[in-house]
Amino acid sequence: MRSVKGIIIGFLLILLGFAAAQYSLVAAGILAAGGLAVVVVSALPKKIEKQPQEPPAAPAPVKPDLSSPEQLPDILTAPPVQPEPPAPPQPEAEALYKTLAEAYTRIEGLSCRGPAWMLERDIRLCKAFCARWDSAKADAQTAAILREKARFVEYSNEFLLPGFGRHGRIPSRRTSGDLLEDLSAAVLKQAAQQQAALEAALRGQKWFEGVKKQLRPIQPGLADAPAPEKRPDYTPPDTAALTRKTAPESLESFYILAFKTTGKSPSHGEIAQLSILKFRRFAPESVLTACVSPENGLTKYAREAGVTERMTQDAPRLARLLPAVDAYLGENAPLILFRADELAFLSAAGSEAVCMKRPVYDVRTLTGRTSESLADAFGAAFEFVPAMADAEDEALACGLLFCGLADRVLHLTGRR
């Protein structure tokens, strides 16, 4: 409606402009131009501005009637959805992990020493552990426990696994991207190395026991005469040296002596067991072994050395054995001991054979390792340590060690 009025007003202004042309051209132009502008503006369509519509009002919440059971929320039949927690380890898997850890710790602590039956038992333990480990790794529950507890330390190249070994450390390297596979390879490698060491020790122990079985035992006779009132004078001998100038003929025969005593020196101890092993041409020939009943009884020192009450309760006094010992040592052949100062135990008891002038060799000095024990010195020479339960085992070990030293110095094997 307003646009029509504007157009009419515009035309009227134009007409007035034409009429005013008679009086003034300027006024006529202004009126005509203004009327034309009004016509044009009125003829254009007007822009309709849309007003924003208000959203419909939300209905007022209806309060549930809690007095009615039907209106209560169903929290029992429609619980909220939650992620399922991982299944806890089964007790069987935890028990298997503990068993494997204890077995590995025991294998790691094996000393590779002892009689053949003990070494065979330890070898079976290694084999059983490897088989049990393979089956445990295939079990999902046990494998999950291993993955959870195992850690790898890159700077030291070792796995950390609680309970395995004394410190829970297994040296190895990562060779693949799977933690369990690398851990399994490290554990089995350690068990295999220990098994190989046990098998080498078993071969050496069987050889040692085979040599011992070939010895001819000498049963010493018992003398009824009392001990001599005056004991022979004994001067600690100068130990002989084993050099290239040593004539092999001087070692045609020799005696190996080993004692179990109740103390470290003759002034505080006595002989509780003795063994004298005779070698001829560097081969063990015969052995005299006897238990002795100490006059002052056993001591803690003797018990720690392996001497028991059962061994000495029916044994004779050393005085009754001395004649047989001196007769066995009658041949003027060298005496060999791991520690030559132990000869003083026999001289203090009244032995005449040890007072004879003859070469005496100190094997501990010959090895050049005076701080080592007989077991350590033997292990360094033969790469295994035999089980030495009594004086006879120690005498045989000392004799074999001396033969090895003589062969190295005199080249006996090359001369044969």
C-alpha positions as CSV (number, residue, x, y, z in Angstrom):
1,M,0.0,0.0,0.0
2,R,2.8,2.4,0.9
3,S,4.5,1.6,-2.5
4,V,1.5,2.7,-4.5
5,K,1.2,5.9,-2.6
6,G,4.9,6.6,-3.2
7,I,4.5,6.0,-7.0
8,I,1.6,8.4,-7.2
9,I,3.5,11.0,-5.2
10,G,6.4,10.6,-7.5
11,F,4.4,11.1,-10.7
12,L,2.8,14.2,-9.1
13,L,6.2,15.6,-8.5
14,I,7.2,15.0,-12.0
15,L,4.1,16.7,-13.3
16,L,4.8,19.7,-11.1
17,G,8.3,19.8,-12.5
18,F,6.9,20.1,-16.0
19,A,4.6,22.9,-14.9
20,A,7.3,24.8,-13.2
21,A,9.4,24.8,-16.3
22,Q,7.7,27.9,-17.4
23,Y,9.0,29.8,-14.4
24,S,12.4,28.1,-13.5
25,L,14.3,25.3,-15.1
26,V,16.2,24.6,-12.0
27,A,13.2,24.1,-9.9
28,A,11.6,22.0,-12.6
29,G,14.7,19.7,-12.8
30,I,14.7,19.3,-9.0
31,L,11.0,18.4,-8.8
32,A,11.3,16.0,-11.8
33,A,14.4,14.2,-10.4
34,G,12.9,13.9,-6.9
35,G,9.6,12.5,-8.3
36,L,11.5,10.0,-10.4
37,A,13.5,8.9,-7.4
38,V,10.4,8.4,-5.3
39,V,8.8,6.3,-8.1
40,V,11.9,4.1,-8.4
41,V,12.2,3.6,-4.7
42,S,8.6,2.8,-4.2
43,A,8.6,0.3,-7.1
44,L,11.5,-1.8,-5.6
45,P,10.3,-4.9,-3.5
46,K,10.9,-4.5,0.2
47,K,13.1,-7.0,2.1
48,I,11.1,-9.0,4.6
49,E,13.1,-9.5,7.8
50,K,12.3,-12.8,9.5
51,Q,11.9,-12.7,13.1
52,P,13.5,-15.5,15.1
53,Q,10.9,-18.0,16.3
54,E,10.9,-18.9,19.9
55,P,11.3,-22.6,20.6
56,P,8.2,-24.3,21.9
57,A,8.2,-24.4,25.7
58,A,9.2,-27.8,27.1
59,P,6.5,-29.6,29.0
60,A,6.9,-29.4,32.7
61,P,8.5,-32.5,34.2
62,V,6.1,-34.9,35.8
63,K,7.2,-36.0,39.2
64,P,7.1,-39.8,39.4
65,D,4.9,-41.3,42.0
66,L,7.4,-43.1,44.3
67,S,4.6,-44.6,46.2
68,S,3.9,-46.9,43.2
69,P,6.5,-49.7,42.6
70,E,5.9,-49.5,38.8
71,Q,7.4,-46.0,38.8
72,L,10.7,-46.9,40.4
73,P,13.8,-47.1,38.2
74,D,14.8,-50.7,37.2
75,I,18.4,-50.8,38.5
76,L,18.5,-54.6,38.8
77,T,17.5,-55.7,35.3
78,A,19.1,-52.8,33.4
79,P,22.6,-52.1,35.0
80,P,25.0,-49.7,33.3
81,V,27.3,-51.3,30.8
82,Q,30.9,-51.5,32.1
83,P,34.0,-53.1,30.6
84,E,34.8,-56.5,31.8
85,P,37.9,-56.7,34.0
86,P,40.7,-59.2,33.0
87,A,40.4,-62.7,34.5
88,P,42.5,-63.1,37.6
89,P,45.4,-65.7,37.4
90,Q,44.4,-69.2,38.3
91,P,46.0,-70.7,41.4
92,E,47.5,-73.4,39.3
93,A,49.3,-70.9,37.2
94,E,50.7,-69.1,40.3
95,A,51.8,-72.4,41.8
96,L,53.5,-73.4,38.5
97,Y,55.3,-70.0,38.4
98,K,56.6,-70.5,42.0
99,T,57.7,-74.1,41.2
100,L,59.6,-72.9,38.2
101,A,61.3,-70.1,40.1
102,E,62.4,-72.5,42.9
103,A,63.7,-75.0,40.4
104,Y,65.7,-72.4,38.5
105,T,67.2,-71.0,41.7
106,R,68.2,-74.5,42.7
107,I,69.8,-75.1,39.3
108,E,71.7,-71.8,39.4
109,G,73.2,-72.7,42.8
110,L,74.4,-76.2,41.9
111,S,78.2,-76.6,42.6
112,C,78.8,-79.5,40.1
113,R,80.5,-81.4,42.8
114,G,79.5,-84.6,44.5
115,P,79.2,-88.4,44.0
116,A,77.9,-89.7,40.7
117,W,74.4,-90.4,41.9
118,M,74.0,-86.8,43.1
119,L,75.3,-85.4,39.8
120,E,72.8,-87.7,37.9
121,R,70.0,-86.4,40.1
122,D,70.9,-82.8,39.3
123,I,71.1,-83.5,35.6
124,R,67.5,-84.9,35.7
125,L,66.5,-81.8,37.5
126,C,67.8,-79.6,34.6
127,K,66.0,-81.8,32.0
128,A,62.7,-81.8,34.0
129,F,62.9,-78.0,34.3
130,C,63.3,-77.4,30.6
131,A,60.4,-79.7,29.8
132,R,58.2,-78.0,32.5
133,W,59.1,-74.5,31.2
134,D,58.0,-75.4,27.6
135,S,54.7,-76.6,28.8
136,A,54.2,-73.6,31.1
137,K,55.0,-71.2,28.3
138,A,52.3,-72.8,26.2
139,D,49.7,-72.2,29.0
140,A,47.9,-68.9,28.5
141,Q,47.6,-68.1,32.3
142,T,51.3,-68.9,33.1
143,A,52.4,-67.0,29.9
144,A,50.5,-64.0,31.1
145,I,52.1,-64.1,34.5
146,L,55.6,-64.3,32.9
147,R,54.9,-61.3,30.6
148,E,53.5,-59.3,33.5
149,K,56.5,-59.9,35.8
150,A,59.4,-60.0,33.3
151,R,61.4,-56.8,32.6
152,F,64.4,-56.3,30.4
153,V,67.3,-54.0,31.3
154,E,69.0,-52.8,28.2
155,Y,72.1,-51.2,29.7
156,S,73.1,-54.5,31.5
157,N,71.5,-56.9,29.0
158,E,69.6,-59.0,31.5
159,F,66.0,-60.0,32.3
160,L,64.6,-59.2,35.7
161,L,62.2,-61.9,36.9
162,P,61.2,-62.1,40.6
163,G,62.1,-65.3,42.3
164,F,64.4,-66.7,39.5
165,G,67.9,-67.0,41.0
166,R,69.3,-65.4,44.1
167,H,68.9,-61.9,42.6
168,G,66.2,-62.4,40.0
169,R,68.5,-61.6,37.1
170,I,69.0,-63.7,34.0
171,P,71.7,-62.5,31.6
172,S,70.8,-62.4,27.9
173,R,70.1,-60.2,24.9
174,R,66.9,-59.3,23.0
175,T,66.9,-61.1,19.7
176,S,63.3,-60.7,18.6
177,G,60.3,-58.5,19.3
178,D,58.6,-60.9,21.6
179,L,59.4,-60.5,25.3
180,L,58.3,-64.0,26.3
181,E,60.3,-65.7,23.5
182,D,63.5,-63.9,24.4
183,L,63.0,-64.6,28.1
184,S,62.4,-68.3,27.4
185,A,65.6,-68.5,25.3
186,A,67.6,-66.9,28.2
187,V,66.2,-69.2,30.8
188,L,66.7,-72.4,28.8
189,K,70.2,-71.3,27.8
190,Q,71.2,-71.0,31.5
191,A,69.7,-74.4,32.3
192,A,71.5,-76.0,29.3
193,Q,74.8,-74.5,30.3
194,Q,74.4,-75.8,33.9
195,Q,73.4,-79.2,32.5
196,A,76.5,-79.4,30.3
197,A,78.7,-78.5,33.3
198,L,77.0,-81.3,35.4
199,E,77.5,-83.8,32.6
200,A,81.2,-83.0,32.4
201,A,81.5,-83.3,36.2
202,L,79.7,-86.6,36.0
203,R,82.2,-88.0,33.5
204,G,85.1,-86.9,35.7
205,Q,83.5,-88.3,38.8
206,K,82.9,-91.7,37.2
207,W,86.5,-91.8,36.1
208,F,87.6,-90.9,39.7
209,E,85.4,-93.6,41.2
210,G,86.7,-96.1,38.6
211,V,90.3,-95.4,39.6
212,K,89.4,-95.8,43.3
213,K,87.8,-99.2,42.6
214,Q,91.0,-100.5,41.1
215,L,93.0,-99.8,44.3
216,R,94.1,-102.9,46.3
217,P,93.1,-102.3,49.9
218,I,95.6,-103.1,52.6
219,Q,94.2,-104.2,56.0
220,P,96.5,-103.0,58.8
221,G,97.2,-105.4,61.6
222,L,96.9,-104.3,65.2
223,A,99.8,-104.5,67.6
224,D,99.3,-105.4,71.2
225,A,102.5,-103.6,72.4
226,P,102.0,-100.2,74.1
227,A,103.3,-97.1,72.5
228,P,107.0,-96.5,72.9
229,E,108.1,-94.4,75.8
230,K,110.7,-92.5,73.9
231,R,109.5,-91.2,70.5
232,P,112.0,-90.8,67.7
233,D,113.4,-87.3,67.0
234,Y,111.6,-85.6,64.2
235,T,112.9,-82.7,62.2
236,P,110.4,-81.1,59.8
237,P,112.0,-81.9,56.4
238,D,112.8,-79.4,53.7
239,T,110.3,-80.0,50.9
240,A,111.7,-81.2,47.6
241,A,111.3,-79.2,44.4
242,L,109.8,-80.7,41.3
243,T,111.9,-79.4,38.3
244,R,113.1,-80.5,35.0
245,K,116.3,-81.8,36.6
246,T,114.2,-84.2,38.8
247,A,115.0,-87.8,37.7
248,P,111.8,-89.7,36.9
249,E,113.5,-92.8,38.4
250,S,113.5,-91.1,41.8
251,L,109.6,-91.2,41.5
252,E,109.4,-94.8,40.6
253,S,107.4,-95.3,43.8
254,F,105.9,-92.8,46.2
255,Y,103.4,-92.6,48.9
256,I,100.5,-90.1,49.2
257,L,99.4,-89.4,52.8
258,A,96.1,-87.8,53.9
259,F,94.7,-87.3,57.4
260,K,91.5,-86.3,59.1
261,T,92.4,-84.7,62.4
262,T,90.7,-83.2,65.4
263,G,92.7,-80.0,65.2
264,K,95.0,-77.9,63.0
265,S,98.2,-78.8,64.7
266,P,99.6,-81.8,66.6
267,S,99.7,-79.8,69.8
268,H,95.9,-79.3,69.7
269,G,94.7,-82.3,67.7
270,E,95.1,-86.0,66.9
271,I,94.6,-88.2,63.8
272,A,91.0,-89.5,63.5
273,Q,91.4,-91.1,60.1
274,L,94.4,-91.8,57.9
275,S,94.9,-93.0,54.3
276,I,98.2,-93.9,52.7
277,L,98.1,-94.5,48.9
278,K,101.1,-96.1,47.1
279,F,101.8,-95.2,43.5
280,R,104.2,-97.2,41.3
281,R,105.2,-95.7,38.0
282,F,102.7,-93.0,38.4
283,A,99.8,-95.4,38.8
284,P,97.9,-96.0,42.0
285,E,98.6,-99.5,43.3
286,S,97.4,-100.1,46.9
287,V,95.9,-98.1,49.8
288,L,95.9,-98.4,53.5
289,T,93.0,-96.7,55.1
290,A,92.0,-96.8,58.8
291,C,89.9,-94.9,61.3
292,V,91.4,-94.0,64.7
293,S,89.8,-93.4,68.0
294,P,91.3,-90.2,69.4
295,E,92.3,-90.2,73.0
296,N,90.6,-86.9,73.7
297,G,87.5,-87.7,71.6
298,L,86.1,-85.9,68.5
299,T,85.9,-82.2,68.2
300,K,83.9,-79.8,66.1
301,Y,86.8,-79.5,63.7
302,A,86.8,-83.2,63.1
303,R,83.0,-83.4,62.6
304,E,83.2,-80.6,60.1
305,A,85.8,-82.6,58.2
306,G,83.4,-85.5,57.9
307,V,84.4,-87.7,60.8
308,T,81.5,-89.2,62.8
309,E,81.2,-91.0,66.1
310,R,80.2,-94.1,64.2
311,M,83.5,-94.1,62.4
312,T,85.6,-93.9,65.5
313,Q,83.6,-95.6,68.3
314,D,85.0,-99.1,67.6
315,A,88.3,-97.9,66.0
316,P,91.7,-98.7,67.6
317,R,94.1,-96.2,69.1
318,L,96.8,-94.9,66.7
319,A,99.5,-96.6,68.8
320,R,98.2,-100.0,67.8
321,L,98.2,-99.0,64.1
322,L,101.7,-97.5,64.0
323,P,103.6,-100.8,63.4
324,A,101.4,-101.5,60.4
325,V,101.8,-98.0,59.1
326,D,105.6,-98.0,59.5
327,A,105.8,-101.4,57.8
328,Y,103.7,-100.1,54.8
329,L,106.0,-97.1,54.6
330,G,109.1,-99.2,55.0
331,E,110.3,-98.6,51.4
332,N,112.5,-95.5,51.3
333,A,110.3,-93.8,48.8
334,P,109.2,-90.1,48.7
335,L,106.3,-89.0,50.8
336,I,103.8,-86.6,49.2
337,L,101.1,-84.6,51.0
338,F,99.0,-81.7,50.1
339,R,100.4,-79.9,53.1
340,A,103.8,-81.4,54.2
341,D,103.5,-80.0,57.7
342,E,100.8,-82.6,58.5
343,L,103.6,-85.2,58.8
344,A,104.0,-83.9,62.3
345,F,100.8,-85.7,63.3
346,L,102.4,-89.1,62.6
347,S,105.7,-88.1,64.2
348,A,103.9,-86.9,67.3
349,A,102.2,-90.3,67.6
350,G,105.6,-92.0,67.5
351,S,106.0,-93.2,63.9
352,E,109.5,-94.1,62.9
353,A,108.9,-94.2,59.1
354,V,108.3,-90.5,58.8
355,C,111.5,-89.7,60.5
356,M,113.5,-91.6,57.9
357,K,115.5,-89.3,55.5
358,R,113.5,-89.3,52.3
359,P,112.2,-86.6,49.9
360,V,108.9,-85.0,50.9
361,Y,106.8,-83.0,48.4
362,D,104.3,-80.4,49.3
363,V,101.7,-80.4,46.6
364,R,100.1,-77.1,47.6
365,T,103.5,-75.4,47.2
366,L,104.1,-77.1,43.8
367,T,100.8,-75.7,42.4
368,G,101.9,-72.2,43.2
369,R,98.6,-71.5,44.9
370,T,99.2,-71.8,48.6
371,S,95.9,-70.1,49.5
372,E,93.8,-72.8,47.7
373,S,92.3,-75.9,49.1
374,L,92.9,-79.4,47.7
375,A,89.4,-79.2,46.0
376,D,90.2,-75.9,44.3
377,A,93.6,-77.0,43.2
378,F,92.3,-80.2,41.7
379,G,89.5,-78.4,40.0
380,A,91.9,-75.9,38.4
381,A,94.0,-78.8,37.0
382,F,91.2,-81.2,35.9
383,E,88.2,-78.9,35.4
384,F,86.1,-80.9,37.8
385,V,86.2,-81.5,41.6
386,P,85.6,-85.1,42.8
387,A,83.6,-85.9,45.9
388,M,86.0,-86.3,48.8
389,A,84.1,-87.8,51.6
390,D,87.0,-89.4,53.5
391,A,90.8,-89.4,53.8
392,E,91.1,-92.1,51.0
393,D,89.3,-89.8,48.5
394,E,91.7,-86.9,49.5
395,A,94.7,-89.2,49.1
396,L,93.7,-90.2,45.6
397,A,92.9,-86.7,44.6
398,C,96.3,-85.5,45.9
399,G,98.1,-88.3,44.1
400,L,96.4,-87.6,40.8
401,L,97.1,-83.9,41.1
402,F,100.8,-84.7,41.8
403,C,100.9,-87.0,38.8
404,G,99.5,-84.2,36.7
405,L,102.1,-81.7,38.0
406,A,104.9,-84.2,37.3
407,D,103.7,-84.9,33.8
408,R,103.6,-81.2,33.1
409,V,107.2,-80.6,34.4
410,L,108.9,-83.8,33.4
411,H,106.9,-84.5,30.2
412,L,106.3,-88.1,31.2
413,T,103.5,-88.7,28.7
414,G,105.8,-87.7,25.8
415,R,108.5,-90.1,26.9
416,R,106.3,-93.2,26.8
